[in-house]
Amino acid sequence: MPQRDFSLISEVLGYNTSPQVDNTDPRLLVAGSQNVLIDRNRKVKSRQGYSRLGVSNTALTPVRNAWTWNTSTGTELMMRFYDDELEVYLGTIDTLEIDAWTRVLASWNTTEIMRVASWWDATENLDLLLAVIGDDNIYEWNGAVAVVSSITGTTITKKGTSTFAQNRFYTTRNKTLICVRTGTEYTYTGGESTTTLTGIADTTGLQADDILIQKMVTNTDKPAANRTNDTIFVFENQLVLGSNDDNEVYISKNNAYATFTYSSPRIAGEGGLLTLDAPSNGFGSLDKNLIAFSGRNSIYKAKYLEITVSTTLTETLTVEKVDAGVNQGCQSPDSIIQIGNSLVYLTYEPALRMIDNPDAIGGLNPRTLSNPIKPDFDNETWTNIHAIWYKNTLYLCSPQNSKLYMLEFVEDADGKLRRFWQAPQILPIRAFSFLAGVLYIHSNSVPETYKLFDGYSDTASDDSKLPINAIATFAYNTYGKRALEKNFDEYYVEGEISPSTVDLLLTLGYNYGGYKQIIYKIINGTNETILEDVVDVNALGQTALGQQPLGGLFNAPANARKFRVIFEIPREDFNEIQPIFSTNEVDRYFSIIAHGANVAMSLRKNIFIKQ
């Protein structure tokens, strides 16, 4: 009898839960999949793990927000806020290797989320980080850090050759710095353009290798006393502030972020006041338009119009409500992602929507990106959602359920764009940031930060690992004949596997839910009869730039090997079959390149379902 050919699934198109699971493309992953990733070669792999950045912390306080500030002077400052602490991660400063989370300011008496924006100070020639945290203040930090070399009674000399000004210390604004070790404040009067600050009244308590930061400035009762500031944005160097408690949006002067007054008639660059129909839920920009989200249903476009009054050029500032549907407002400022001249945001429907034309903001015009996984979005809890754009991928997290959702954007050489969702990743995540081109996540339960996609286990502590429960659940396969029964006696699997993966489980469910039978087969990464050569590692220098993402997101372990296996299985008639690949131990890696059976039509008629 001639050998029958195999009908193979040789690519994975994405993760999709909207179609009927037993009536869709068998190249799709479906509900039940988790902790696996589809790479640019369209094969599915177990995801890599995470490793902690900095020391462990068992306090039961989540990281409430985090961000990366790429300053105007070229420094990259990853920051996080939790409990009553605002911290920055410092690498090497003034030749001293710090490599630790360092306090900027403590004793915040709040349970609110800190939100930030960058504003340019033309006097200092620096960008400043401005923050709000649900009170009536605006907080300012300039990102200045230095390391003490030596001290006299009235001077402080820093390490390295850069001046204090080059390390971002103020030359005209608030000239107060803080010793991180002791919390003591010191005020200087000169020396910023050198390596030695002068005019310090008393340097008692300082010592060599102490870390110094510029003191964070508090602007009280801004823009008004007893008015809470919850959302923040900078548009054309004007600070924009919204509140959860009123419908007003305050806009500052473009060269004085704490000044909100304006003339009548108003002059361009002065402050402004906008009134919405509900509290603001965040801001963004499209082209030259300020966009404001309000309540559950509303989106506004700010309109700046120049007019001449007598001989004076003035400007009117109003808002225009665009036509948005019910629940098409933005859920959270932390869900708004600015991607070039496009805005992506999570609505109350819930849906992930994208707008890139200020004239197509409302109604049905915004593209809906989440439809392929609508059941996941509908069933998810989006409280405290955080989102980020990183290396052509949208990342959204659900802190309450410890889930990460990823939408990949892949463009080919001809400019054709392909988007696909990854399966959910189960991770203890509350916020994102990045450092030196690497993505980090911040914990939803403890004050810890983790390097994402690092190693092949999740790091629980310094001396223990957590297994990654990786499951690739494929859609049911009818092999093109839905109403007819089929059978096979061999199932082929081709992929990659690490030697530590001795228990890659293949589950075959015959008919819906495994109604007829369920078969289990084990693929062993030490079985030399099925193994071939070592898989090439996609490291820099081994692959052309642009062909594989750098940073190891889709890299195989150095000792992973190619495998091919054919399982012999007694024939059993079926209408549809569902293959599932899974592992749930530490240090496991697998990928599936192709799989399928040597299917033939059954010679028997299915008389049992005839009526």
N, C-alpha and C positions, 0 to 999 in steps of 0.2 A: 504494500500500500504506500503510495507516494506521501512524503512528509508534507503536512499542511503548513502554509506560511502563517506568520504571526501578524495580527492586526494591532499595530503599536500606537500608543500615545507618545509622541516624541517631542512635545513642547507643552509648556504650561502658560496659559494666556493671562491668568490673573485669578483673583479671589472674588467670587460673585455669589451673593445670597438672595438676589431678587427673583430669579426664575425658579420654577419648580425644580427641585433638586434632581428629580428623575426624568426631567424633560429639558435638558440643557446640554451644552457642549461638554463632552467628557474630558476636554483639555482644561477645564476650569477646576479650581479648588472651591469647595463649598463649606457650609456651616459645619463646625466640628474641627476645622483646621485652626492651628495656633502655633506660634513660635517657629514658623518656617518662613523662608523668604524666597521669592522668585528673582533670579538674577537676570542680567541683561542677555544671557544666552538662553533664556526661557526654560531653565531647569529649576526645580524646587529643591531647597536645601534647609537643613536644620539651622536655625539662627545661632550666632555667637552669643556669648554671655555679657556680663558686665563686671567691672572691677572698681573698687572704691578709690576715690581721690581724696587724700588726706586721712586723718585719723578717724577711728570709729566713734560713734556717739549714740548712746542708748536712750537719750531723752526722747520721750514720746511726743515730739513736736515736729510736724512736717515742714518742709521747705515751702513757704507760701508763694514765693515767686523767685525767679532767677532770670538773668539776662547777661549778655556779653556787650560791653561797651568798647567799641573800636574808636579810640580817641583821635583827635586831629593831629596829635604828635606821634602817632604810630604805635602807642601802647595798646595792648589788648587786655581788658580787665573783665574777667568773669566774676559776677557778683551773685549773692544769694541772700534772701531775707527769710528768717524763721524766728518764731517766738518773739524775743525782744532784741534780736541781733541782726545787724547788717554787716556782711562780711565780703571781702574781696580775696580772690585767690592770687597770690603773688609767687612768681617764679624767681628768677635771678634779678635782684635790684642792686645797683651799684657794686657789682662783683660778688655780692653775698647771695648764696643760694638759699632762698627761703622755702619755696615749695610747700606752702601751707596756707590754710584759710586764715585771714587776718581781719580783726575787728575794725570796722569803720566807725560805728556808733552802736551803743547798746542802750538798754533801758527804755525801749519803745513800749509805751503803755497802750497797746492796741491789739485787736484780733483781726484787723483789716489787712488787705493785700496792698503792698507797696507797688506803685507803678511809676515808671520813669520815662524821661525823654531828654534828648540832647539839644542844647541851646548854645548859640555862638555869642561869645563876649568879644566885641571888637576892640575893647580897651586892653584886655589881657591877651588878645589874640589866642584864645583857647575856647574849646567847646566845654560846656559845663553840663554835669548831670543834674537834672532837676527831678525831684521826686514828690509824690503826694501819697497820703496814707489814711484818708478818711477823716482828717481833721481840718482846721482852718489855717494851716500853714503850707508854705512851699519850702522844700528843703533843697539845698545846693551843695554839691561836692565837685571838686575839680580833678580828682584822681591823682593828686600829688603824693608820691612816696619817695623816701630817701632813707639811707642807712648812715648812722652816726660813725664817724671815724675818730674824732677827738673833740674835747670840750674845754673851754676856759670859763672864767666866771661870767662872761657876757657874750660868748660866741659859741657857735656849733659848726664844726667842719664835717662835711659829708664824705663818704667814700666815693671812689670813681673820679672821672675827669669831667663829667657833665656838671653844669651849674644847677643850683636849686631851681632857677627859672626853667631850665631845660627839663627838669624833673616835674614841671607843671606847678611849682609853688607860686603863689600870688606875688605880684609886684606892686599892685595898687589896691586890691580888694582886701578882704579880711586876713590880716597877716598873723594868724594864730595857727600853731601846729600842735599836734598831740603825740606824746610818746605812747606807742601801743602797749608796751609792757606795763607801764604804771598808770596810764590814763591822765597823766599830768599835762596841762596846757602851758605852752610857751609862746610869747608874742615877740616878734622880731621887728626891727625898723629898717634894716638895710642888708646889703650883701647878696641879694637874690641873683645878681648877674655873675656871681662867683661861687666857689664851693664852700664859702663860709658866711653864715648868717650872723649879723651883728645887732647890737642894741637890745640884747635880751637881759631883762632885769635880773633873773636868777636861773642858772642852769642846774641847780641842785637836783639830784636824782637821775640825771642822764649818765649813760655809760656807753662805751664803744659797742658797736653792733646793734644798738637799739634801732628799732624801726620807727620812723617818723611819718605821719600823714598830716595833710592839711585838715584843719577842723571843719566839720560839716556846718554850714550856715543855715539858720532857721529864720525864715521870713514870716513873722506872725501876722495873723488877721489878714491874710491875703487870699483872694481878692477882697474878702469882707469878713468881719468878725462873726464867729459862730456858724460859718458856712462851710460845710464839709466838701473837700476836694477828693474825688474818687477816680476820675479819669483825666488823662493828661496826653497832650500831643503838641508838637511844634510844627507850625505851618508858616513858611516864608519868614522864619525866625520870630514868629509871634507865638507866645505860649497860649495854648487853648486848654481850658479847664472845665470839666463837667462834674456834676454831683448826682449822687443817688437820691438826694432829698429835695431837689427842685428842678425846674425845667429850664434853667438858665445856663448859658455857656459864656464864660468870660474869656475875652481875648486881650492879650497884653500888647503893650507897645513893642515894636520890633527891635528896639535897642535897650529896653529896660523891662525884663520879664516880670517884675513885681509891680509895674505901673499899668493900670487898666483904665485910666481916664481917657476921655477923648473930647475934642472940641465940637462945636455946633456952628457951622457945618464941620464934619469930620475931615481930617487931613490924612492922607495915605500914610500908613505906618503907625498910626495911633491905635489905642485900644478899641475894644468894641464889646457889645453885649448882644447875644442872640437868644431868642426865646423859642423853645421847641414845644411840642404838645405833651411831652413826658420827660422824665429824667434821661440824661444821655447814657448811652451804652457803648461809647467808644467813638473814635475818629479815624479817618484815613484820608488819603488824597488820591485824586484821579486827574491826570493832566495838570491843570492849574486850578483845580477845584478842591476846596475843603469839603469833606463828606462827614456828616454827623449822623450817627444812629441813635434813635430815640425810642424808648419803650419797647413793646413787643412787635409793633407794626410799622414804624415810621423810619424813613430815611430822608435826610435833608442835604441840599447842596447850597453852600454859602456862595453868595453873589457879590463880588466886588465890582462896582461900577464907578468909573471916573467921570466927574462932571465939573464944569467951570461955573463957579458962583462969583459974579462980578468979574474980577480979573484973577481970582484965586482958583487953582486946580484943587478940587476936593474929591472925596470918595464916599460913596454910600456903601453900606454893608448890610445886607439882608440875607434871609434864608428862604429857599424855595423847597417846599415839600414835594418829593417825587412820588410817582404812583407805585407804591409797593402793596403787596397783598397781605392778608391776615397772617400774622405770625412770621412775616418775612423780615422782621427787624433782627438786629444782631443780639445774640445771647450774652456776650461778654466782651469787654475790651481785649481780653487775653486770647480771644479766638480770631481776632482780625490779623491777617497776614498781608503785608505789603510786598508784592512781587513785581518789581519794576513799576510799570504803570497800571498794574492790576491789583484788585482787592479780592481776597478770599475771606469768607467769614461764615460762622455757624449761625443759622437762624433758629427761631423757636419752633419751626415745623416738626422735627428738626431736619435741616438739610445743610449741606456744605455748598455755598453758592460762590460764584466768581463773576466779577464785573470788571470790564476793562474799557468801558466807554461811558463817560459821564452822562451821555444822553440816553443810555440804556440801563439805568440803575434799577428802575422799579418794574412792577408787573411780572410778566413771564420772560423778560429779556435776559436777566442774569442766568448764566449757565449753571445747572445743578450738577455738581461733581459726585454727589454721594448716592445717586440712584442705583448703581450696581450693588451697593450693600445697604439699601434702605432698611431692611429688617434689623440690621445691626444698629443703625442710627436710631430707629424708632424704639428699640429696647434698651438703649444705652442711657446711663445717667451722666449728664454733662456738667454737673456741678463742679465749679473750679476748673473748667476746661482750660488748657494751655495749648498753644499751637506755634509752630515755627516752620520756616522754609529752609531746607538744608540740602545742598548738593542735588538739586532738581527733584526734591521729594518734599511733599507736605506731610508734616507730623502733627497729629492731634492726640491728646491723651485724655482719658477718663480717670482721674485720680481715685474716685470712689470705688471703681471696679478694677483698678490696676491694669488698665488696658491701653495699648498704644496702637493707633491706626496710621497707616502710611499709604499715601497716594503717590505713585511714581510717574514722572513725566520723562519719556524717552523720545528723543528726536533723532531720526536717521539722517544720513548724508544728504538726502534730497529735501530735507526740511519737513518731512511727514512726522507728525506728533502722535505718539501712542501713550495713552494713560491707562494705568491699571492699579487696582488696590492690592496690597499685600494682606495676607491673613493677619488677624489680630495678634499682637505680641503681649504676653502676660508679664508685666514689669511693675515694680513699685515706684510709680512715676507721678510727679506733681507738676514739674516744670522742666524746660529745656534751656540749654545754653551751649556754647561751643568755645573751644580754646585750641589754638594752633591747628585749625582745620579738623578737629575731632569733635564729635557730638557727645555731650554729656547730659545725663538726666539727673533730676533731683528728687529725693525720696518723698513719698506721700505719707510717711509714718515717722521717720526720724530725721535729724539734721545731717544727712549724708548726701554726697554727690558721687555719681558713678560714671565711669567711661563706658560708653555703650558699644556693643559689638566688639568685645575684647575677651579673648579666651573662649573656651567651649563649655563653661559652666557659669552659673550665677554665683557671685561671691557673697556669702553670708557674713563672714568675718575673716580675720587674718588667717585662721587655720582651718577653715571649713568651706565646703562648696555646696551649692544647691543644684539639684538636677534640673535640666530644662525639658519640660514635657512637650516635645516637638511632634506635631501631628499634621500630616498632609492628607486630607480627606478629599478625594476626587469625586466629581459628579458621577452618577450612575452611567454606565455604558451599555447601550442596547445593540451596539455594533451594527447600526443602520437598519435593524429589523425589529421594531418595537413590539409588534404583535406576535412575532414568531419566537419559538423557543430555540435556543442554541445550546451547544456544549463544547467543551474542550478538555484536553488531557494534559496540557502543558501551559505554564504561565512564565513569560520571560520578563526579567528585570535587569536593567543596565543602569549603572550609576557610579558613585564614588563613596568610599567608606574609609573611616580611620580604623587602625588596629584595635583601638579601645572599644569600638562599637561592635560588640559580640552579640547584640540582641536587637538588631533592626527588625521590627515586626511588620510583616505584610499580612493584612487582614482582607479577606475576600468575602463580601456579603452577597449571597445569591438572592436576587429579587429584593423588593423594598424592605429595608430594615433587617436584611438577612433572613427573610421569612422561610426560605427553603433550607438554607444551611449557611454556616460561617466556617471558613477554612483559615487556619493560622499557619504561617510559615516564617521561619527565622533566617535572616541573612547575617552571617558571621564574618566580621572583618578580619579574622585570622585564618579563614579557610582558603588555603593556597590554591585549591582547585578552581576557585572562581575569580581569583585576583589576577590583575595584570600590572602594568607599570605604575610608578608613582605619578600622581596628578601634578601637572605644572602649577606652581604657585604664582598668583597674579601679583608679583611684587614689582616695585618700580625698577625699571631696567630690564625686566623680562617681558614686558608687554608694551606696545606702543601707547603713548599718552592719548587719552581720550577713549581708549577701547575698554578699559576696566576702571571702576572707581578706585581712587587711592584711599588708603586708610583701612583696608582689610574687610570691608563690609561683606564682600562675597568671596573672600579667599578661603581655600581649603587648607586644612592643616598640612604641614610640610610632609608628613608621613602618610597622607591619605592616598589610597590607590583606587584605580579603576576596577570595577567588577562587572561580571556578567553571570547570570544564573538562570537556569530553567528548572522550574519546579514541576515535577510530575504529580498530577492530581487526577483521581478517579473522575470519570465523566458524571456530570449531573446537569440535567436540563435546567435552563433558566431563561427568563425574559431580559433581565438586566442584572448587571453586576457592579458592585462598588468596591474599588480598591482603596485601602488606607495604609499609609506607611507611618510608623511611629517609633519613638524611643523616649525613655523617661529615666535617664541616669546621668551621672556627671561625665564630663569629657567625652561626649558622643558627637559624632559628625557623620552625616550622610547627605547625599544628593541623589535625586532620581532624574536620569536623562531620558529613559524610555521604558515603557512597560506595556504588556498586553498579552493576550492569549492566542493560541492557534485555533480560532473559533471556526466552527462549521454549523450549518443549520441541522437541527435535530431531525432524525428520521421518523420521530413519533409525533402524532398530532396531540395537542393539548385538549383532550376531550373533557377534562375535569371542569373547565370553565365554560363549556358549552351549555346553553340553556334551551 
